[in-house]
Amino acid sequence: MTLDPFESERVRDNKKIIKGWVIFGVLCILVFAGYIFFQSAVVIDDEQLGHVYSGGELVDIYGSGFHFINPFSQELKLYSTKMQNYSTLTESFSSDDQDVFLSVDVLYRFYPDCFDEILENKSEEQIVYKLIHPSISQVLKKVISNYMALDIPKYRDEIASICIVLLNKEIGRYKTIKIEDVFITNINYSGDFYKRIEKTVMPKVLEEYEQKSFERTP
């Protein structure tokens, strides 16, 4: 049976249309599949922790590596577990009742399993300021009070080591932040104290210098 040429043309056109729609459908499926893949695939760095939430509840914790989540029902929040720095200025009193102004750098990191609890209603910055700022101030006041003002630069490393122990004891009870290191970067005194140093110390230094010069004279 011979088909009408016009009928054959319509069949060919219909096949082309169907083929076009099939190709379009396949492309849509591929695009959607790609979208789902990229939305569900996550890479977590070595110094990060991923908390997976579903319906507002924590359902899983991911460490570093390649992971998948359900993009329609789950949400991933990343938190940093790397060492971070907090800088502050404090005022303390030495054992000889002198004002001592210290610039301090505190290196810390969050405990990996604490984020869900501590960050529920607060940011990392708020938590750090609430815990580290008052603690470092109190600890330094306590430690500095055991040293003479002019001895503080000489024993700054010893003071920093004591502060690490006391800070971890104070902050550690919250199971939130671990203090890794403390650096006293700058030490200053009040203007009156500098004037007293000039009046008392400098004459002694000059006297010792003159004495040594006299002893060297043949």
C-alpha positions as CSV (number, residue, x, y, z in Angstrom):
1,M,0.0,0.0,0.0
2,T,1.4,3.3,-1.1
3,L,1.2,6.2,1.3
4,D,0.1,9.6,0.2
5,P,3.2,11.8,-0.2
6,F,1.6,14.4,2.0
7,E,0.7,11.8,4.6
8,S,4.4,10.5,4.6
9,E,5.6,14.1,5.1
10,R,3.2,14.5,8.1
11,V,4.5,11.2,9.6
12,R,8.1,12.4,9.2
13,D,7.3,15.8,10.8
14,N,5.5,14.1,13.7
15,K,8.5,11.9,14.3
16,K,10.8,14.9,14.3
17,I,8.5,16.6,16.8
18,I,8.4,13.6,19.0
19,K,12.1,13.2,18.8
20,G,12.6,16.8,19.6
21,W,10.4,16.6,22.7
22,V,12.2,13.4,23.8
23,I,15.5,15.1,23.5
24,F,14.2,18.2,25.3
25,G,12.8,15.9,28.1
26,V,16.1,14.1,28.4
27,L,17.9,17.4,28.6
28,C,15.5,18.6,31.3
29,I,16.0,15.4,33.3
30,L,19.8,15.8,33.0
31,V,19.7,19.4,34.1
32,F,17.4,18.6,37.0
33,A,19.6,15.6,38.0
34,G,22.7,17.9,37.8
35,Y,21.0,20.5,39.9
36,I,20.0,17.9,42.5
37,F,23.6,16.5,42.5
38,F,25.2,19.9,43.0
39,Q,22.7,20.9,45.7
40,S,23.1,17.6,47.6
41,A,26.9,17.2,47.2
42,V,29.0,19.0,49.8
43,V,32.7,19.2,50.4
44,I,33.8,19.9,54.0
45,D,37.4,21.2,54.6
46,D,39.8,19.6,57.1
47,E,39.2,22.4,59.6
48,Q,35.4,22.5,59.3
49,L,32.6,20.6,60.8
50,G,29.2,20.2,59.1
51,H,25.9,20.0,61.1
52,V,23.0,18.5,59.2
53,Y,19.5,19.8,60.3
54,S,16.1,18.4,59.3
55,G,13.0,20.2,60.5
56,G,15.2,22.4,62.7
57,E,16.7,19.4,64.6
58,L,20.3,18.2,64.4
59,V,20.3,14.8,62.7
60,D,23.9,14.2,61.7
61,I,27.5,15.7,62.0
62,Y,29.9,15.4,59.1
63,G,33.6,15.6,59.3
64,S,36.0,16.6,56.5
65,G,35.3,15.0,53.1
66,F,32.7,14.5,50.4
67,H,29.1,14.1,51.6
68,F,25.5,14.1,50.4
69,I,22.4,15.7,51.9
70,N,18.8,15.8,50.9
71,P,18.4,19.4,49.5
72,F,14.6,19.4,50.0
73,S,14.4,18.4,53.6
74,Q,17.9,19.0,55.1
75,E,20.1,22.0,55.7
76,L,23.9,22.0,56.3
77,K,25.7,24.5,58.5
78,L,29.5,24.7,58.5
79,Y,31.5,25.7,61.5
80,S,35.2,26.3,61.8
81,T,37.3,24.2,64.1
82,K,40.6,25.8,63.1
83,M,42.6,27.8,65.5
84,Q,41.4,31.4,65.7
85,N,42.8,34.6,67.3
86,Y,41.2,37.0,69.8
87,S,43.1,40.3,70.6
88,T,42.3,42.5,73.5
89,L,43.7,45.2,75.8
90,T,43.6,44.7,79.6
91,E,44.6,46.8,82.6
92,S,46.1,45.2,85.7
93,F,48.0,46.1,88.8
94,S,51.5,44.8,89.7
95,S,52.6,43.6,93.1
96,D,54.0,47.1,93.7
97,D,50.7,48.7,92.8
98,Q,51.6,50.0,89.4
99,D,49.1,50.3,86.5
100,V,50.1,47.8,83.8
101,F,48.5,47.9,80.3
102,L,48.8,44.7,78.3
103,S,48.0,43.9,74.7
104,V,47.2,40.2,74.5
105,D,46.5,37.7,71.7
106,V,44.6,34.6,72.6
107,L,44.6,31.6,70.3
108,Y,41.6,29.3,70.7
109,R,39.4,26.8,68.9
110,F,35.8,25.6,69.5
111,Y,35.1,22.1,70.8
112,P,33.8,20.1,67.7
113,D,30.6,18.9,69.5
114,C,29.5,22.1,71.1
115,F,28.2,24.2,68.2
116,D,24.6,23.1,68.2
117,E,24.2,24.1,71.9
118,I,26.2,27.3,72.1
119,L,25.2,28.8,68.8
120,E,21.5,28.2,69.1
121,N,20.8,31.8,69.8
122,K,24.2,33.4,69.5
123,S,26.9,34.0,67.0
124,E,30.5,32.7,67.4
125,E,31.6,36.3,68.0
126,Q,29.2,36.8,70.8
127,I,30.2,33.5,72.4
128,V,33.9,34.4,72.2
129,Y,33.4,37.9,73.6
130,K,31.2,36.5,76.4
131,L,33.7,33.9,77.5
132,I,37.2,35.0,76.6
133,H,37.0,38.7,77.2
134,P,36.0,38.7,80.9
135,S,38.1,35.6,81.6
136,I,41.4,36.9,80.2
137,S,40.9,40.1,82.1
138,Q,40.3,38.4,85.4
139,V,43.1,35.9,84.9
140,L,45.7,38.5,84.0
141,K,44.8,40.7,87.0
142,K,45.3,37.7,89.2
143,V,48.6,36.7,87.6
144,I,50.1,40.1,87.2
145,S,49.5,41.0,90.9
146,N,52.3,38.5,91.7
147,Y,54.9,40.3,89.7
148,M,56.8,43.6,90.2
149,A,56.0,46.0,87.3
150,L,59.5,46.0,85.9
151,D,59.8,42.2,86.1
152,I,56.7,41.7,83.8
153,P,58.6,42.0,80.5
154,K,61.3,39.6,81.7
155,Y,58.7,37.0,82.8
156,R,56.1,37.5,80.0
157,D,56.4,33.9,78.7
158,E,56.0,32.5,82.2
159,I,53.0,34.8,82.7
160,A,51.5,33.6,79.4
161,S,51.9,29.9,80.3
162,I,50.2,30.4,83.7
163,C,47.3,32.2,81.9
164,I,46.8,29.3,79.5
165,V,46.3,26.9,82.4
166,L,44.0,29.2,84.3
167,L,42.0,30.2,81.3
168,N,41.4,26.6,80.3
169,K,40.4,25.8,83.9
170,E,37.9,28.8,83.9
171,I,36.5,28.4,80.3
172,G,36.9,24.7,80.1
173,R,34.0,24.1,82.5
174,Y,31.7,25.3,79.7
175,K,33.0,22.7,77.3
176,T,32.9,25.3,74.6
177,I,36.3,26.8,73.8
178,K,39.9,25.5,74.3
179,I,42.7,28.0,74.7
180,E,45.7,26.9,72.7
181,D,48.1,29.8,73.4
182,V,48.5,33.2,74.9
183,F,50.9,35.9,73.7
184,I,51.6,39.2,75.6
185,T,52.4,41.4,72.6
186,N,52.9,44.8,74.3
187,I,53.4,46.1,77.8
188,N,52.9,49.7,78.9
189,Y,52.8,51.6,82.2
190,S,51.2,54.8,83.3
191,G,53.0,58.1,82.6
192,D,53.7,58.7,86.3
193,F,55.4,55.4,86.5
194,Y,57.7,56.2,83.6
195,K,58.6,59.5,85.3
196,R,59.4,57.7,88.5
197,I,61.6,55.3,86.6
198,E,63.6,58.2,85.1
199,K,64.1,59.7,88.5
200,T,65.1,56.5,90.3
201,V,66.5,54.1,87.8
202,M,68.4,56.4,85.4
203,P,70.6,58.0,88.1
204,K,71.7,54.5,89.2
205,V,72.4,53.5,85.6
206,L,74.5,56.6,85.1
207,E,76.3,56.0,88.3
208,E,77.1,52.4,87.4
209,Y,78.3,53.6,84.0
210,E,80.6,56.2,85.5
211,Q,81.9,53.7,88.0
212,K,82.8,51.2,85.2
213,S,84.4,54.0,83.2
214,F,86.5,55.0,86.2
215,E,87.6,51.4,86.7
216,R,88.7,51.1,83.1
217,T,90.8,54.3,83.4
218,P,94.5,53.3,83.8
